[in-house]
Amino acid sequence: MIKRLRHHKGGFTPSTKRFGELDLIFSQEYPSLKEARIIERKLKKLKRKDYIEKIIKDGFIKMRA
């Protein structure tokens, strides 16, 4: 996770480069990289701001891979 965060903060990721300085506000670990990537794809498809705010407030994601 540290390597991935450093990559985003360093401006090496095209999708986050334009945002400038980023702050990590949420992190959750998964048993495998495959499962983490599946959840990440689902999160990126979310459009409802209230759902994303609830995830941050609760401190965990209630999604299945």
C-alpha positions as CSV (number, residue, x, y, z in Angstrom):
1,M,0.0,0.0,0.0
2,I,2.8,2.4,0.8
3,K,4.3,2.0,-2.7
4,R,0.9,2.6,-4.3
5,L,0.3,5.7,-2.3
6,R,3.8,7.0,-3.0
7,H,3.1,6.4,-6.7
8,H,-0.1,8.5,-6.6
9,K,1.4,11.3,-4.5
10,G,4.4,11.5,-6.7
11,G,2.3,12.4,-9.8
12,F,3.1,9.1,-11.6
13,T,-0.5,8.1,-11.9
14,P,-2.3,9.9,-14.8
15,S,-5.8,9.7,-13.2
16,T,-4.6,11.5,-10.0
17,K,-1.8,13.6,-11.3
18,R,-4.1,16.6,-12.1
19,F,-5.4,16.8,-8.6
20,G,-2.1,18.0,-7.1
21,E,-1.5,17.1,-3.4
22,L,-3.5,14.2,-2.2
23,D,-4.3,13.1,1.4
24,L,-5.1,9.5,2.4
25,I,-8.4,9.5,4.2
26,F,-9.3,5.9,4.1
27,S,-7.5,2.6,3.9
28,Q,-8.6,-1.1,4.1
29,E,-6.6,-4.2,3.6
30,Y,-7.7,-7.4,1.8
31,P,-6.4,-10.9,1.8
32,S,-5.3,-10.8,-1.8
33,L,-4.4,-8.2,-4.4
34,K,-7.1,-9.7,-6.7
35,E,-9.8,-9.1,-4.1
36,A,-8.6,-5.6,-3.4
37,R,-8.6,-4.7,-7.2
38,I,-12.2,-6.0,-7.5
39,I,-13.4,-3.8,-4.6
40,E,-11.4,-0.8,-6.0
41,R,-13.1,-1.1,-9.4
42,K,-16.5,-1.2,-7.7
43,L,-15.7,1.9,-5.7
44,K,-14.6,3.8,-8.7
45,K,-17.9,3.1,-10.3
46,L,-19.8,4.6,-7.4
47,K,-21.5,7.9,-8.2
48,R,-23.4,8.6,-5.0
49,K,-21.5,10.9,-2.8
50,D,-23.5,10.0,0.3
51,Y,-22.4,6.3,0.0
52,I,-18.8,7.2,-0.3
53,E,-19.1,9.6,2.7
54,K,-20.7,6.7,4.7
55,I,-17.8,4.4,3.9
56,I,-15.3,7.0,5.2
57,K,-17.5,7.7,8.3
58,D,-18.0,4.0,9.2
59,G,-14.3,3.2,8.5
60,F,-14.9,0.1,6.4
61,I,-16.4,-1.0,3.1
62,K,-19.4,-3.4,3.1
63,M,-18.8,-4.9,-0.3
64,R,-18.0,-8.3,-1.5
65,A,-15.4,-9.1,-4.2
